Amino acid sequence: MTATIAVTKERRSGETRVAATPDSVKKLIGMGFAVVVEAGAGAGSSFPDADYLAAGAVVVPDAKTALKDADLVFKVRGPDPDEIAGLKPGALVVALLSPYADKPILDALAKAGSTALAMEFIPRISRAQSMDALSSQANLAGYRAVIEGAALYGRAMPMMMTAAGTVAAAKVFIMGVGVAGLQAIATARRLGAVVTATDVRPATKEQVESLGAKFLAVEDEEFKNAQTAGGYAKEMSPEYQAKQAALLSEHLKKQDIVVTTALIPGRPAPKLVSAEQVASMKPGSVLVDLAVEQGGNVAGAAKDQVVETGGVKIAGFSNLPASIAADASSLYARNLVNLAALFVDKEKAFAPQWDDEILQAAVVTKGGEIVHPGLKGA
């Protein structure tokens, strides 16, 4: 049986990415799928309908037509109510569903009888690295955060020695050294900045130093045990946070650009920079908060706004990958292609491998209910 994958336009404000590219369509067709794309779905990522047609997709005029016979639906963000209403019974939906924040979408998908997979729940195991959309998108967000910070900063990034005098290198501080933080470090270093970084996970110290940056943290016993088995940061005690805040307060006064990336799955973003610390920073300095969608790491950060206080700019970006949509879409589409291999058997027939640990971890709705253990009763 040939399964049909539908790819529709993203309907959320500011979302320019798309869940399939012409290149990924070719790969999906080669795996045995038929692909239907809503007209204009790739426009925000500079992928015209003609390229999807050339890749072998069927391009249809609207989402309703794309969805009516779809066995699988690939999205970047969760479907809107009209899309959910247009799903055929039993259709599989795969997207970045924001499962902790967007429970109404999960409820609607469950009520519609859809099986939904959240790309956020792809497990961090070696087999699933090529499917890890959080990492692929965070990598681009970290890069873009430094570019945006440099654009808002009113001076040059690298040291420049000229006949008229020397321009000092910018001091860049990265708070939170996950995928986004590491790429931010690498990008700031390439731009010639003096870079420091901090994280509560001890394993990140070596990573930071390997990129040529200096690591900054209170390295006590709690710090040595501040990482989960899955590689995520644990929330630190108030006592540790106070010690770390004292260390950081002095450091922040000297920084030109600060990028904060700290997130805890299913929890509000930890507050890393207080209003007092912001006030202590030099006029002209910039803070870029990548955690603003979960409440923000920086006091005073506002979603998708640049707020200026005392000459210090606080930029809250909730969806930086969408600002480099072509690359973000290409990486995300490859994540989905790699995941799609678990939906077909060796004969290219549609046969989802529900006993596979990757699919088991990612499924959030099935059989008319929310089934993910981390979301039940939420």
VEXTI-237943 format. One record per atom (N, C-alpha, C, CB): x, y, z. Coordinates in steps of 0.001 Angstrom, whole numbers, plus 500000, padded with zeros to 6 digits. Atoms other than C-alpha are relative to their C-alpha. Last residue first. Glycine has a CB too. Example, Ala and Ser with C-alpha at 12.3 -4.5 7.8 and 13.67 -1.06 7.14 Angstrom:
REM residues 2
499180498810499940
513670498940507140
499230501090500730
500414500462498585
500890498810500000
512300495500507800
500900501200500000
499008500027501246
This chain:
REM residues 378
499459498631500026
498631517749532464
498885501010499784
501067500148498895
500457499255498844
496885514558533493
500498501427500047
500412499303501229
501276500475499425
498907512556531047
499668500794501249
500067498483500333
501077499042500252
501612514696529432
498674499571500608
499828500201498519
499663498690499460
504856513063530539
498896501032499873
501209500509499331
500020499985498528
503417509598530067
500305501346500620
500973499012500520
498630499798499525
502598510280526397
500003500106501515
500628501266499367
499390501226499467
499208508738525641
501404500212500541
500040498944498932
498607499629499833
496870511660525006
500697498854500722
500147501348500786
499579499416498726
493630510059523896
501464500415499966
499768499013501138
500961499067499413
491546509058520889
500406500618501314
498733499321500190
501220500654499543
493455505923519955
499040500921500720
500347498874500892
500297501235500735
496796507706519812
498718499412500565
501182498969500098
501415500373500014
498165511052520946
499819498747499150
499120501164499458
500682499260498937
501699511943522103
498497499741500023
500255501483499841
501457499987500118
503883509506520169
499375500748501184
499450498555499923
500509498782500629
507562510535520227
498486500090499939
500541500107498628
499669498805499222
509005508044522718
499309501246499462
501500500215500012
500652500086498691
507234505048521203
500239501253500831
500498498775500759
501414499657500161
508287506160517734
499274499949501340
499325499049498995
500068498605500441
511956506205518740
498550500434499847
500758500192498671
499905499093498854
511748503009520799
499902501477499601
501305499761500734
498694499350499983
510506501005517824
500045501049501105
500310500643498630
499211500558498913
507457498889518676
501397500605500081
500103498509499841
500400499444498717
505239501142516602
500759499419501184
498545499786500199
499368500925499047
507122500333513444
499740500489501421
501537499877499733
499293499346498898
504745502090511036
500508498991501033
499085501018500677
500055500900498847
503859499834508076
500782500623501154
500570498589499640
500226499192498809
503198501660504810
499778499077501192
498789500954499806
501413499917499627
504685499381502160
499871500788501298
499376498580500151
500489498621500157
508171500140500849
498503500122500240
500329500513498613
500679499992501305
508960496403500501
499385501363499689
498912498923499962
498983500214501039
511506496695503318
499412500001498598
500720498691500241
499228501236499858
508858498182505615
500971499860498825
499056498765500080
500128500937501124
507662501777505823
500838498749500268
500441500673498665
501407500161500368
506917504204508676
499789499027498832
499414501346499645
500644500862498997
510294503998510433
498524499773499701
500149500607501388
499531501373500228
512050505335507320
499361499017500975
501523499932500123
500950500696500875
509871508428507728
500426498568499693
499835500767498704
501050500593499177
512030509520510681
499049499155499149
499219501096500739
499369501063499216
515021510025508383
498993499306500913
501152500566500830
499684501100500922
512883511962505921
500601498830500780
500983500474498884
501231500729500273
511496514046508790
500217498832499040
498961500941499433
500398500695498773
514939515089510032
498767499128499747
499714501016501132
499146501193499922
515869515868506430
499717499210501274
501488500395499945
500522500968500962
512861518191506194
500838498723499997
499964500611498593
501185500623499404
514003519927509385
499417498935499069
498934501067500318
499576500886498916
517456520547507940
498810499269500625
500744500798501072
499228501111500565
516117521889504646
500429499018501086
501235500530499256
500923500954500618
513466523979506378
500740498787499448
499205500678498882
500750500638498917
516017525651508643
499043498945499450
499221501052500808
499136500977499334
518329526306505683
499252499252501105
501234500697500583
499581500995500991
515603527935503593
500869498923500647
500766500677498847
500972501069500243
513960529623506578
500472498933499024
498735500590499491
499143500617501027
516827531695507867
499275498732499523
501465499663500569
499343498886500677
514594534058509853
501035499526498997
500652500914501010
500863499513501079
512313531118510667
500622501172499261
498645500405500551
499824500816501209
515182529578512645
499151500471498822
499668498564500306
498916499565500871
515019532614514957
500216499090498783
501268500081500793
499938500934501139
511612531713516356
501077500446499015
498622499907499284
500657501277499736
510965533204519804
500187498986498876
498533500224500231
500325500649501275
513437536099519716
499417498610500259
501261499901499092
500652501288499741
513491538398522739
499553499360498700
498800500175500943
500699500515501175
516012541205522304
499434498619500316
500949499938498770
500364501392499713
517041543176525399
499148499511498832
499225499863501381
501044500599500827
518891546412524545
499797498535500377
500353500126498507
499732501417500273
520799548279527240
498831499417499215
500230499203501326
499005500106501057
520719552098527174
500385498588499641
501204500731500388
498734499441499562
518996552282530529
501107499888498966
500430499332501252
500109499498498640
516268549976529291
501371500478500458
499442498910500957
498812499264499560
515671549163525646
499763500568501390
500352501134499004
500323499051498938
513213546431524656
501291500689500435
499305499285501211
498735499496499461
513620544617521348
499647501110500980
500970500519498854
499797498554499882
510479542631520699
501426500294500438
498995500616500996
499874499403501335
509564539147519505
500065501520500034
498840499571499134
500015500866501177
508462538043522975
499993500806498712
498793499079500037
501355500090500541
509408540538525663
500047499237498692
499378501409499795
500078500448501398
512523540350527834
498543499871499587
500740498648499805
500367498931500915
512279542454531009
499938499603498541
500946501101500145
501075499145499483
514175540062533248
499740501136499014
500362500567501409
499593498642499649
516316537791531092
498793500793500494
500655500707498789
498908500060499026
515991534003530879
500343501372500563
501234499388499364
498781499215500120
512616534143529147
501000499786501113
499658501422499940
499928499065498889
509088532990529906
501257500835500036
499882499267501261
500319500699498753
509015529860527786
500198500909501212
500865498743500141
501289500662500191
508799531733524458
499573499218501237
500062499070498798
501105499087499696
511566534083525672
498640499325499854
500065501219499095
500972500775499217
514160531314525864
498719500778500248
500607499585501331
500597501030500851
516360532677523063
498942499172500721
501078499087499473
500652501053499200
517098535899524945
499301499010499073
498978500615501008
500858500727500927
519602538200523189
499457498777500739
500780499585498693
500333501354499551
521116540750525569
499038499377498994
499375500015501437
501169500688500557
522860543800524105
499830498644500668
500136499833498468
499904501460499987
525329546382525404
498652499379499640
500473499497501384
499562500514501291
525102549991524275
500134498492499955
501298500612499636
500861499526501085
524982551402527788
500565499549498647
499865501550500045
499607498759500667
527161549197530008
498943500436498987
501358499827499305
499248500141501245
525523546597532207
500233501341499324
499273499068499051
498560499834499746
524539547199535840
500836499961498734
500482498929500943
499719498588499710
520872547809534967
501486500260500209
499228500445501231
500159499256501255
520666544370533358
500389501457500214
498540499900499475
498832500313500825
522087542853536543
499934500703498646
500114498490499797
498852499291499423
519499544662538645
501261499748499184
500223499569501458
500125498597500396
516700543492536340
501179500813500526
498674500593500514
501011499210499291
517907539935536851
499950501432499478
500286500004501505
499533498617499907
519762537737534364
498884500840500617
500418500560498592
498545499945499910
519498533947534560
500527501416500219
500610499423498749
499576498601500071
515808533374535192
501500500073500260
499214500882501024
499389499448498779
515134529728534440
500423501450499793
501217499156500425
498567499774500159
512764529067531507
500585500577501285
500277500943498809
499654498640500416
509371527850532674
501522500144499886
499429501041501001
499962499046498883
509153524062532836
500237501407499467
501105499615501023
501233500019499222
508153521301530429
499948500965501157
499778498661500510
501220500526500636
511686520746529137
498807499985500962
500253498584499474
500250501260499310
514205523020530925
498696499447499444
499932500188501569
501368500522499963
515602525813528754
499969498702500788
499452499778498571
500305501060499035
518754527959528924
498514499643500026
500446500423501389
500634501106500730
519678529833525736
499434498924500921
500998499372499056
500496500977499028
520888533275526852
499170498937499280
499154500698501106
501012500862500618
523098535354524547
499583498959501029
500543499315498689
500322501196499210
524990538273526082
498909499234499273
499548500373501458
501136500767500533
526694540973524000
499835498746500855
500216499625498478
500624499203501047
528996543728525329
498754499324499433
500994500264498888
500331500622501276
530068542218528644
499320500954499026
499118498813500232
498927499775500970
531962543927531498
499641499521498593
501259499304500461
499717498567500090
529064544365533954
500989500314498870
500554500511501333
500939499364500922
527966540793533194
500291501494499811
498578499814500505
499623500294501385
531085539328534819
499125500771499013
499896498493499727
498771499269500311
530537540994538174
500394499828498545
501135499538500900
500294498566499914
526950539822538298
501227500834499647
499506500362501408
500391499460501300
527883536361537048
499796501505500031
498739499332499523
498879500104500936
529823535399540143
499665500686498678
500364498525499755
498966499079499516
527113536695542480
501208500010499069
500437499618501421
500414498627500329
524414535007540394
501053501011500437
498652500330500662
499715499784501412
526266531679540578
499667501437499594
499210499004499137
498545499961500171
526309531830544351
500381500294498550
500624498674500446
499517498767499365
522612532760544501
501512500136499824
499634500018501506
500335498878500869
521640530069541969
500523501316500571
498487500079499796
499036499987501103
523492527496544023
499747501205499100
499917498687499181
498682499676499449
521528528387547140
501053500075498892
500412498954501053
499896498547499793
518207528522545255
501383500407500512
498927500470500987
500563499544498736
518845524947544098
500116501521500113
500707499315501186
499077499910498874
519504524225540433
499304500553501244
501198500878499633
500210498703499379
516995523005537858
500833500051501275
498486500251500299
500937500033498884
518560520049536107
499804501427500511
500512499057501140
499640499349498746
520148520532532719
498919499762501043
500220501508499789
500613498695499777
519440517990530006
500478500579501330
498456499892499977
499150498921500468
521752515184528881
499429501394500186
500295499796498583
500294499678501391
519221512368529041
500803501170499460
498551500293499852
499493501083500833
520780510986532235
499780500274498518
499340498693500385
500823501206500018
520136514365533830
500633498938499116
498581500319499515
500386500416501349
522855516935534537
499187498714500094
501253499800499091
501103499182500511
523723518999537594
499590499640498584
500377501447500047
501103500950500183
525801516514539551
498776500654499344
499601499398501350
499478501259500553
529199518293539432
498897498981499716
501012499395500960
499673499802501416
527486521675539890
500440498679499355
501112501068499848
501273499980500721
525963520495543145
500231500152498501
499105501137500517
500509501370500098
529433519571544401
498675499940499244
499825499403501394
500103500714498732
530940523008543630
499384498610499787
499158500813501008
499798501432500211
532186524513540346
500018499240501335
501314499758499232
499665500419498633
530716528000540506
500085498477499972
498924500513501068
501032500619499151
530764528689536776
500522499811501406
499545498646499420
500227499269498754
532640530458533937
498878499322500780
499652501493499718
501170500478499257
534184528652530972
499906500721501336
500071498468500216
499700500224498592
536547530533528625
498719499610500739
500639501264500637
500618499061499074
536089530188524872
500393499646501439
498459499994499836
499167498823499802
538372528548522324
499405501052500898
500301500604498709
500349498990501011
535872526064520958
500775501298500186
498508500289500045
499552500528501296
537483523183522889
499702500968498862
499334498654499719
498564499743500154
537126525296526042
500526499492498660
500777499347501140
499778498557500112
533346525373525717
501470500294499713
499554500719501289
500508499594501313
533134521643525048
500250501487499755
498495499690499887
499034500431501008
535394520864528025
499562500428498598
500181498477500054
498764499221499822
533200522927530337
501017499653498918
500607499746501397
499868498957501013
529985521469528917
501310500777500112
498841500953500101
499457500543501248
530236518181530811
500243501083498961
499060498955499432
498536500056500001
529821520049534110
500604499516498687
500463499110501103
499579501381500241
526201520973533377
501518499922499881
499333499442498727
499986500755498742
525176524236535041
500468498562499808
498617500005500624
501078500989500009
526231526283532017
500076499245501313
500107499022498768
500322500668498753
528478529279531396
498851499035499808
499664501012501079
501267500739499977
530266530855528472
499806499343501341
499953498948498887
500109500820498800
533042533336527686
498630499332499987
500205500852501300
501214500726499614
533943534722524276
500189499271501322
499604499004498908
499467500712498835
536357537432523127
498808499341500687
500785500974500990
500285499555498642
534866538342519754
500811499212501029
498508499867500295
498871499331499368
536486537816516347
499774500488501412
500394501127499187
500138498562500225
533455537026514210
501065500800500742
498619500463500428
499681499744501411
534524533383514069
499925501484499663
499051499219499093
498553500147500180
534574533340517877
500397500292498555
500453498581500399
499385498810499416
531043534719518022
501518499953499876
499599500141501470
500272498864500882
529886532011515602
500664501269500527
498485500216499855
499212500152501220
531563529179517521
499826501203499075
499603498715499269
498574499833499669
530162530375520835
500842499972498729
500472498891500982
499813498574499722
526673530783519368
501458500288500345
499078500456501151
499914499335501292
526917527296517872
500179501507500186
498744499707499161
498735500365500630
527762525917521304
500162500665498639
500097498487499853
498895499307499356
524930527837522904
501342499698499362
500047499643501447
500041498591500387
522326526636520437
501186500764500573
498692500641500461
499692499904501424
523338522987520863
500036501454499555
498973499219499174
500529501130500744
523436523281524628
500404500159498546
498456499895500148
499133500559501034
525742525665526446
499438498679499490
501425499801500539
500699501208500418
523470527951528448
500732499397498812
498517500302499643
500548500615498783
524600531537529015
499098498837499595
499206501048500861
501067500938500342
526890532768526219
499549499285501270
500474498973498921
500222500974498928
528955535879526985
498802499142499637
499779500705501375
501265500719500168
530412538022524188
499912498910501054
499877499395498569
500057501080499010
533110540650524742
498610499372499939
500319500529501449
501202500091499169
533638542750521627
500112498821500962
498736499857499119
500932501079500325
537187543151520368
498807500029500949
500707498630500067
499966501183499124
538807546543520956
498985498960499546
499724500400501462
501365500288499573
539228548944518030
500035498721500822
499025499865498775
500451501380499847
542815550158517776
498555499944500466
500895499251500982
500137500534498651
543950553517516459
499428498597499994
499127500906500835
500689499015499155
543808555734513392
499852499533501444
498630500304499427
499119498838499864
546436553734511525
499383501050500922
500292500616498622
499972499108501160
544300550663512191
500970501155500262
498575500542499685
498866499098499795
544360547665514488
500160500832498735
501322499208500335
499452499453501233
540947546015514526
501113500981500341
498895500689499158
499010498967499760
539733543709517274
500548500460498650
501144499482500931
498596500392499828
536695541805516063
500883501179500404
500532499381498713
499761501207499204
533005542550516799
501493499678500157
499291498818499362
499455501142500726
532585546153515644
500194498806500931
501329500375499335
498558499957500245
530322548595517474
500437498756499230
500781500113501332
499598498849500806
526682549587517872
501471500093499678
499606501218500682
498860499412499300
525428546194518996
500594501099499124
501076498916500343
500531499040499026
522001545489517474
501109500739500755
499097499283500993
500699498945500733
523488543872514358
499472501078500954
498842499402499182
498993499150500628
525995541909516450
499361501167499255
500860499179499044
499362499217498947
523170540576518613
501034500961499438
500649499081501016
500960498963499584
521213539533515537
500606500886501083
498688499357500511
500122499057501114
524251537695514124
499052501144500375
499493499276498724
498788499179499990
524919536136517522
499951501029498876
501260499115499862
500040499146498816
521337534915517824
501213500926500050
499935499146501271
500722498771500313
521430533652514231
499948500962501190
498590499667499545
499279499195500992
524131531126514958
499323501353499804
500085499250498655
498796499513499334
522440529891518104
500840500866499093
500822498846500499
500396498917499092
519092529667516314
501210500591500710
498986499491501032
500187498788500794
520660527655513486
499618501190500880
498928499773498933
498704499681500587
521969525019515885
499923501301499200
500482498848499102
499259499239498987
518696525135517800
501371500409499484
500151499180501287
500518498638499976
516842524086514645
500736500871501019
498511499986500309
499759499377501308
518933520992513958
499539501448499996
499283499219498888
498591499664500194
519078520142517657
500237500711498674
500852498745500069
499645498969499027
515353520332518273
501438500441499801
499794499491501433
500354498678500520
514786518469515015
500318501113500999
498519500040499640
500119499074498874
516624515364516171
499767501429499508
501261499940500879
501415499621499933
515939512872513363
499757501126501005
499149498786500371
500354499427501296
519591512384512325
498538500436499943
500280498997498895
499362498700500174
520510511928515983
499582500674498695
501509499846500039
500980498959500322
517925509170516418
500629501367499751
498998500111501113
500804500372501168
520156506122516305
499126501147499520
499131498799500323
499186499886501212
522662507788518695
499203499685498739
501200499074500090
499173501201500115
520067508381521387
500703500061498655
499145498684500140
498605499646500280
518512511689522383
500877498757500124
500496501118500966
499034500237498925
514907510558522112
501425500358499592
499946498548500432
499056500957500578
512558512259519631
501109499772501028
500586500518498623
499804501185499161
510181513998522033
500852498920499341
498667499420500367
499260499652498783
510417517483520515
500335498772500839
499197500985500836
498575500078500307
509392515990517154
500860500392501200
500329500895498812
499334498725499730
505967515427518644
501485499847499728
499753500468501464
498636500159499508
504129512521517037
500625501374500160
500845499114499041
499093498872500151
500361512610516622
501349499690500625
499401501259500627
498784500381499298
498003509709515984
501019501095499739
500530498590499536
498712499996500682
494702511237515007
501101499459500902
500350501411499533
499565501373500231
491315510254516403
501333499896499282
498966499274499217
500179500319501422
489916513765515981
500422498574499667
500789500975499145
501444500050500259
489495514064519765
499715499606498553
499352501359500311
500515501223499377
493172513196520205
498515499825499699
500232500028501522
499493501123500789
494199515852517699
499498498675500557
501534500012499971
500744500025501266
491971518427519389
500438498839499118
500184501318499249
501376500426499708
493343517612522846
499192499869498709
499312501001500960
499957501438499711
496886517813521519
498604499460500278
500922499718501198
499771500682501269
496163521192519947
500031498494500214
501313500479499352
501238500025500791
494610522439523195
500161499309498648
499509501408499782
500851501146499701
497780521286525045
498676500015499228
499720499954501479
501160499973500890
499982523815523276
499077498796500218
500460500040498549
500630498684500060
502582524665525937
498691500007499221
500946500984499385
500271499494498659
503819521261527072
499202501303499969
501305500210500748
500970500793499243
503432519588523684
499698500510501396
500482498618500103
499950499266498720
505061522349521616
499093499322501024
499576501490499805
501336499749499456
503853520357518574
499983500874501253
499344498700500309
499543499413498745
506985520380516444
498749500526500701
501081501151499766
499692498566499967
505286518235513838
500724500340501290
498713500849499865
498652499862499456
504232514747512730
500392501465499926
501023499104499231
499516498627500094
500530513994512212
501360500078500683
498989501005500645
498855499718499131
499366510458511477
500468501427499756
501160498988499750
498821499374500608
495897510046509981
501079500257501048
499614501318499305
498795500801499864
493561507622511749
501244500600499403
499782498703499397
499874500789498775
490359509194510489
501285499170499993
498782499082500171
500805501211500103
490992511656507622
500204499166501268
500377499180498720
499244501252499971
492255515057508647
499072498809499813
500775499866501318
499879500590501324
490245518081507528
500762498689499946
500650500958499108
501333500410500466
489018519066510987
500078499293498650
499069501219499897
500361501184499205
492637519084512173
498638499469499550
499974500341501523
499208501129500496
493509521437509328
499644498719500749
501505500294500139
500547500376501308
490654523766510222
500762498815499407
500051501197499034
501269500729499884
491703523747513888
499414499553498667
499000500854500703
501042499145499435
495342524698513140
498675499240500010
499870501328499193
501065499588500931
498043522091512682
498991500899500687
499289498774499416
501232500764499923
501061522054515028
498931500507499051
499478500021501397
500723499772498749
504276523645513849
498698499225499962
499733501513500232
498977499439499126
506673522417511148
499385500212501385
500569501343499420
500112498572499717
504157520089509564
501247500451500745
498716500313500824
498761499407499506
504205516664507922
499794501499500149
501195499693499047
499947498555500185
500850514920507606
501284500509500632
498748500703500619
499026499303499165
500743511162507072
499927501490499697
501440499454499762
499736500940498906
497930509005505716
500943500624501021
500597498683499457
498645500164499464
496669511869503580
500048498986501138
500536501338500485
499615501396500176
493454511448501587
501353499681500628
500031499659498531
501160500897499996
491621514645502624
500366498525499846
499059500391498896
500157500842498813
494720516563503704
498988498871499841
499599500847501154
498763500706499661
495974518143500491
499774498957501093
501069500995500446
499736500980501046
492483519019499275
501237499176500333
500173500694498647
501072501002499952
491596520726502552
500229498898498983
498643500655499757
499694500999498981
494968522466502647
498954498896500038
500106500658501364
500292499628498611
494402524308499385
500291498841500950
498533500441500142
500241498581499707
495311524539495698
499799500355501461
498824500442499261
501448499774499995
497023521165495157
499711501403500537
499266498918500858
500282498714499362
500605520398494154
498512500293499858
500860501147499371
501241499458500542
501334516719493458
499723501294500760
498797498972500129
501161499783499132
504959515968494237
498787500415499181
500310501066501063
500937501118500028
507426514467491779
498804500144500902
500700498776500355
499505501062499115
510523516622492293
499059498799500059
500208500547501399
498866500639500667
509626518739489252
500563498850500827
501094501025499725
500525500779501127
506237519474490845
501121499243499293
499272500919499001
500660501178499417
507933520521494069
499426499110498898
498878500430500979
498934500908499570
510270522796492107
499427498751500666
500954500716500964
499452500686501171
507341524358490249
501090499010500381
500550501012499008
500820501177500325
505631525142493556
500588499205498839
498571500428499661
501218499799500788
508469527502494468
499272498702499699
500333500695498708
500190501218500784
510928526849497344
498695500140499205
499969498723500926
499475499846501369
512116530227498656
499996498689499212
501417500551500049
498644500555499964
511547529329502329
500663500037498629
499970498568500519
499243499290498974
508467531524502704
501432499542500134
499326499853501306
499674498637500446
507164530216499378
500848500756501017
498721500780499727
498572499734499893
507389526555500369
500412501422499693
500724499103499107
499475500451498705
503721525957501149
501466500355500184
499822498502500142
499440498915499210
502579528121498244
500625499581501305
498961500982500274
499393498923500778
500316525473496775
500477501121500920
499000500546498963
500896498869500207
499606522694499262
500734501103499248
499457500527501349
499567498740499404
501927519747498735
498965501082499705
501397500415499464
500904498939500436
500922516130498123
500373501276500754
498494499610500248
499926498743499258
503604513436498365
499080501033499360
501456500526500050
500488498956500891
503263509758497432
499962501283500830
498571499642499386
501132499130499676
505469507526499535
499545500786498777
500372500962501132
501276500642500256
507627504575498471
498779500833500329
499934498758500754
500273500931498905
511049505466499887
498652499300499838
500038500735501330
499123501154500156
512035507035496550
499800498949501071
501422500443500003
500572500780501110
509001509291496847
500847498752499746
499909500864498705
501211500645499501
510251510411500257
499338499149498916
499016501050500519
499606501095499116
513748511097498886
498770499240500499
500817500537501192
499391501058500817
512434513155495983
500349498785500849
501258500523499293
501097500653500730
510183515104498357
500539498865499133
499238501026499123
500551501022499105
513199515777500601
498825499270499352
499555500634501325
499038501080499812
514975517524497716
499443498892500890
501287500546500599
499973500826501215
511909519560496762
500974498814500121
500388500864498795
499367499260501074
511705520657500401
499925499154498736
501476500365500353
499378500789501069
509341519365503044
500597500942498970
498970499041499334
499606501325499516
508141520643506423
500593499084498933
498821499330500605
500886500988500600
508077524340505509
500552498617500349
499883500199498439
499429501303500363
509551527325507331
498940499095499360
500603499312501244
499660500029501426
508200530883507200
500562498656499546
500999501086499693
499372501298500296
506405530977510540
500206499862498501
499135498825500536
498544499948499998
505836534644511397
500701498701499660
500457500443501308
499401498713500337
502191534224512346
501523499923500097
499460501106500924
499713499157498851
501167530582512471
500730501264499557
500831499233501039
500980498934499839
499634529154509320
500232500885501222
498642499407500079
499995499682498575
502395526931508012
499137501240500211
501459500228500531
499413498727499580
501388525847504540
500002500083501521
499224501199499388
500816498793500163
500575522175504061
500775501245500412
498711499890500822
499221498888499459
502592519019503431
499209501273499727
501449500069499365
500451498638500313
500569515854502933
500900501012500686
498527500210500431
499570498979499046
502183512407502851
499499501354499519
501554500007500163
499907498618500479
500343509648501013
500398500922501141
498661500460499381
500529498993499080
500962505970501783
500225501399499426
500666499872501396
499261498737500054
501389503423499027
499336501019500917
500072500542498546
500844498794500000
500000500000500000
500875501250500000
499048500009501229
